[in-house]
Amino acid sequence: MRRNKVYAKMIPFYVLTAIILAVMLTVFNGMQSTGQTDGIHEFGYKTYVVSSGETLWSIAEENLSEDFPTCSSYIEEVMRVNSMQTAAIYPGDLIAIPVKNTEKVADME
C-alpha cells in the first residue's frame, strides 16, 4: 500500500518531464525547419577545381561572407574540411569550399 503512494507522488513529476521534453523538441524542430537559428549562419560546400595561379588566399577573397569574415577563417575551414596539413594547392586539385546556402551546393561524394 505504501509503495503505491510513492508511485502516485512521482506521476506528476514524470508527466511534467514528458511535457517539457515534448515542448523542447517541438520548438527545436520548428527552429530548424524555418531556418531560425539565432545567429548561426548556415552554409554548404561545393566541389571546386583549382586553376593555375590560384591560392587558398585568392579563393578565400572571392568567397568571403558573414560566415567567414576573414580570409584566414575561410582558409582554416577549407583546410579542416579537406583534411589538409598545409595550404598548398595545385592546378587540377579538387577541394570542397564553403558556400552560402543560397548558392547551388554540389553533393559531396
Secondary structure, 3 states (H helix, E strand, C coil): CHHHHHHHHHHHHHHHHHHHHHHHHHHHHHHHHHCCCCCCCCEEEEEEECCCCCCHHHHHHHCCCCCCCCHHHHHHHHHHHCCCCCCCCCCCCEEEEEEECCCCCCCCC
